[in-house]
Amino acid sequence: MASHRKSRIPGPRVAGIRTPALATAALTSVALLSQTADAAPSDDGRPSLEEVEKKVDDLYRQAESATEKYNAAKERTAKQRKRVDALLDAVAKRTQRLNEAREELGSFAAAQYRTGAGIPDTATFLLADSPQDIFDQSQLMDRMTGRQKEAVDDYVTQQSETMKTRREATRSLETLTESQGDLKTAKATVQKKLTDARELMSKLTAEEKARLAAIERKQREEAARKAAELARQQAEQQKAQEEAAQQESGTSGDSGTSGSSGSATTPPADSSYAAKADKALAFARAQIGKPYVWGATGPDSYDCSGLTQGAWKAAGVTVPRTTYDQVDAGTTVPVSQARPGDLVFFYDDITHVGIYIGNGMMIHAPKPGTYVREESIYYDGESSIHSVVRPA
């Protein structure tokens, strides 16, 4: 996989999802619902539509940011849990070996007791808090046979390794506890932000909701127009490339050969990518209609990065879990050169992603309350597009 790393672009916006279309439309609807553009609260103390729009905007952005933090914490927790389990298993095995070494030393002590030789020194060794201090005494070491010394060395080694592994397991458990705390905090944050956003939107009147829906339709129409324009530009670019390839093929084929493998042939690297992209897109299309659920990776529901990760996994390509990491997992290309399978990232804080299907369109899991669907990459305006990345 090609690699292209870049620094993240800081943005003035609060981290998280950008304004949903319905919420965004609230600002425009102010002019339709009031004779003034004043953002001051109404006489009854209710916030103005502008204030509602801004609050909902912030809540959704914060929720999306918290979702990606949740995804990262969940991934860290899973990895740390595997690490802890492996360490605890290692501690158990080393403890068993330590016990076996202790038993062997005990058998030597018993034998010495039966023969009446070296009882005090061996007993002292077995009962000492720090056996190594006893071992250092030349009187005991001189009396030990080679087999006894080997048993002592093994005991000391097993004791040291067991304590080392136990300390490492303790540190890993502490890290796991921290990761679980982060996971719990992120989950609570997402739930609260989404609940607050839904409550604010539920307070809009039927007339306000109708006007917002009409404005949302206009936004979709504009997004579709922009997508069609991009599709036209890409088609012209492709045609120009094919004509150039035909001319080059014709020049090199003056010897009289038919040149049947000429202009329409895609370079091998492009063919390889297209084959993988087809598999990724087939997977993504099969998920259309499934609900967006924050933190979900399938098979019944997805969040935005869970969908794109699953799509490319179906093509045999591993991409990271979060949008923050996926944006660095490939080669960045201009929007005008986007190809089916590319990942399209949105907003300065890189909190949303979809998979490009061509003609200015993508498949994505938009936000809570929606379903996986095809939509223009300009669904939230041209300025919302952060970058396009080719992951394979």
N, C-alpha and C positions, 0 to 999 in steps of 0.2 A: 504494500500500500504506500502510495506517495504520501509524503509528510510535508505539511506546510504550517508552521507555527507563527502565531502573531500575537501581539499584545491585545488585550481586550480594550475596547473603546469605552472609556468612562462616559457616563451620561448624566445629565442633571435630573433625570426622572428617578422616582422611588423605585427600587428594585422590584420586579414582578411583571405581571401581565399588563399589556397595554389595554387601553379602553376597549371593552366589548362594543360591538356595533350599536347595540341597543342603548348602552349607557352613553356612548359618544354622541349619539343623536340628541341626547337631552339638551346639550348646549345650544344646538341649532333651533330646537323647538321652542326655546324661550321667546324668540321673536314672534313665533306663531301664536303663542299662548298669552302674550302680554303686550300691551301697548308700549311698554318701556323695556329697555335692555338693562335695567337696573338689577344688580345681583343681590340687593338687600332682601332680608327675610320679609315674608308677607306679614300683614297686620295680625294674623292669627298665630304668629310665632313659628309657623312651619318654615323650613328652609326653602330657598328658591330652587328652581330646577338647576340652575348653574351650580349651586352648592351641592345638590344631590349628585349631579353628574361628576363633580370633582371628587366627592367622597367615594362614590362607587368606583371611579377610575382608580383611585389610590388603593382601595380594598382589593380589587381584582389583581392589580399589579403586585401587591404584597402577598396575596395568596399564591400567585404563580411562582414568585421567588421562593416562598416557603415550601412549595411543592418540590422544586428542584433541590432545595436543601434537605428536604425529607428523603428524596430519592438517594442523594449522596450519603446521608446518615444511615439509611437502610442498607446500602451496599457495604459501607464500612462495618456495620454491625454484623452482617452475615460473614464477612471475611474474618472478623475478629473472633466470632463464635467458633469458626472452624479452627483457628489458631489455638484458642483456649482448649478446645476439645482434644486437639493433638498433644498439647503440653500436659494436660491432665492424664492422658493415656501414657505419656512418657514417664511422668512421675510415678504412676502405678507400677510400671515395668521396672523402673530403677529401684523403687522401694522393695520390690520382690527380690531383685538381685542383692540388695543390701541385706535383706533378711537372710538370704542364703549364705552370704559371706559371714554374717554374724553367727549363724548356726555352725558353720565350719570351724570358726574360732572356738565356739563352745565345745565342740567335740575334742579339740586339742586340749582345752582346759580340763575336760573330764578325764582324758587319757593321762594327763600329768597328775591329776589327783589320785587316780588309781595306782599309778606307779610311784607316787610320793615325790615326784621331781617337779620343781619349779612352781609349786602351788601358789605361793604368795604373789610372785610377779605376774603370773597369768591372771589370777583373780583380780589383781589391781588393775590390770589392763582392761578387763571386761567391765569393771565397775567405774572406771574413771570417766569424768566429764569430758576430758580432752585426751583421747587415746594416744594421739601423736606425741604428746609430752612424755608418756610412758615409753613409747617405742624408741624415743631418742636416748633412753638410758642404755648405755652399752652393756650393762649386766644382763638385761633381758634379751637384747638382740644377739648377744654372744651365745645364749643358751638355745636359741631357736634353730630348728633345722631349716633347710632350704624351703621345704614345703610349708612350714609354718610361716616363714617370712613372706612367702608368696601369698598366703591367705591373708596376712595382715595388710600387705600392700593393696590387695584387692578390696578389702574392707574399707580402707581409707579412701581409695579411689571412688568406690560406689557411694560412700557417704558424701564426699565432696560434690560429685555429679548430681546426686539426688537433691542436695540443698540448692545447687545452682538452678536446676530445673524447676524446683518449687518456687524460687524467687521470681523466675521468669514467668511462671504461670500466674503468680500473684499480680505482677505488673500488667499482664495481659487481661486479667479479670478486671482490674481497675480501669483500663482503657475501654474494655467492653461496656462497663457500667457508664462511662462517660458518653460513649456512642449511643447507648440506649436512652440516656437522658436527652441527648440532642434530637433523637428520633421522636421522643415523646413531645418535646417542645415544638418541633416543626409541625407535627401532626395537629397539636392543639391550635397553633397559629393559623394553619390553613382552615381548619373548621370554623374558627371564630370569624376570620375575614370573610369567608363565603356566606356565613350566616348573616353577618351584618350587611353585606351587599344585597342579599336577597330581601332582607327586611326593608332596606331603603327603596328598592325597586318596587316592592309590593305596595308601597304607599302612594304611587303615582295613580292618578285618576284614569278612568277608561279613555277619556278624551286625550289625555297626555300620551297614553300608551299607543293609541291609534295614530297620532301624529308622529310619534317616534318610529312606529313600524313603517310608515310611509317614507320617512327619511332614510330608514335602513334599506328599503327597496331601491331608492335612488343611489345609495352608496354601492349596492351590489351591481347595479347597472353600470356605474362608472368603473368599478373593478373589472367587470367583464369586458368593457371597452378597452381598458389598458392591457388586459391579457390578450385580446385579439390583435392589438397593435404589436405586442411583443412577438406573437406567433407569426405575424406578417414579416417582421424584421428578420426573424430567425429563418423563415422559409427563403427569403431573398438571399440571405447569407449562405445558406446551404446550396442554393442554386448556383450562386457565383463560384463556390468552391468546386462543385461538380463540373461546371463549364471549364474552369481552370484545369482541373484534372484531366478532362477530355482532351483539351488542347495539348497538354503535356504528353498524354498517352499517344495522341496522333503524331506528334513530332518524333517521338521515340520509336514509332511503329512504321516508319516510312519504308522499311525493308520489305513490306508486303504481307506481313503476318496479320491475322484478323484482329488481334488485340481484344479478344472477347472478355478478358479479365480486367479491362481498363477502368473507366471512370467511376462506376458505381461501387467498386470494391472499397470497403472500409478498411483502414489499417488494422493489423492484427490486434494492437492494444485496444483500439476502439471496439473491435468485435468482442474482445474479452469482457470489456466493461459493459457493453450492451447486453451480453448474455446474462451477466450477473444482475444488471439493473432490471431486466425483464422478470427475473425471479422475485426480486424485491418488490416490484410493482404489482405482480400477481398476488403476492401476500397482502400488500396494502389494500388492494381492491377488494379482497375477500373479507376485510374487516369493516368495510363501509356499512354504516348503520348501527355499529356497536357504540355504546355510550362512552363518553369521556368520564373517567374516574381518576382523580388525582392519585398519583403513586402506582397506578395499575400498569402491568406489562402483559396483559392478556391472560387467557385467550378470550375471555368474555367482555373485557373492557380495557381501555388504554388511556394513558395521558399522552401528551404530544411526543416526548422523547421515548416513551415506552413503545409507541407505534413504529417510529423510525428505526429503533434498535431491533425490534422484532422483524421488520421488513428485510433489513440487510442480513440479519442472522439467517433468514430463510434462504438467502443467496450465498451463504457460506462465508460471510464477512462479519467479523466482530467489530462493533463500534461501542463506545462507552455508554453508560446509562444516562448521564445528564446532558442537557443542552450545552452546559459550560465546557464539558469535555468533548462532546461530539463535534463542536465547531472547530476543534483542533485535530480531528481525526481524518484528515484528507487534504486535498489541494483546493485552494480557493480559486474560483473562476468568476468572471463578470456575469451579471444577470443576463446580459445579451447572449452569452455562450452557455447558458444552463441547458443541460441535457436530461432526459428522463432518468430518474434514479438519484439525481443530485439532491442534497439536503439544502433547504432554504431556511435560513435563520432570521429571526425578527427581533427588533428593538435593541437599543443600545446596551441593555443588560443581558441580552441573549437568553431570553426566557421562553421562547417559542420556536418550534421547528416543524416543517412539513416536508414531504418528499415530492419532488417535481415529477410531473407526468407528461410535460410537453404542452405547447400552445399556451403558455402563460398560466397553466393550471397546476394544482398540487392536490395531494390527499393529506389531510391532517386531522388531528383530534383537537378541535378549537379551544374549548373551555368547559367548565362545569355547566351541566344543563343542556349540552349539545351532544351530537353524535359524530363519529368519524365520517367525513364527507369529502367530496371534491369541491374545490373552491379556487378562485383566482388568487394568485400570489399577491395581488394588490388589494386583498380584502380589507386591509386596514390602512390603505394609502401607500403610495410608493416610498415615502420616507420611512416607513416602518421596517423595510427590508434591511437587514444588517449585512448579510453575505450569503453566498452560495458556495457549498463545499462538495467536492466529488470524493466520496469515501473509499473508492476502490480503484 
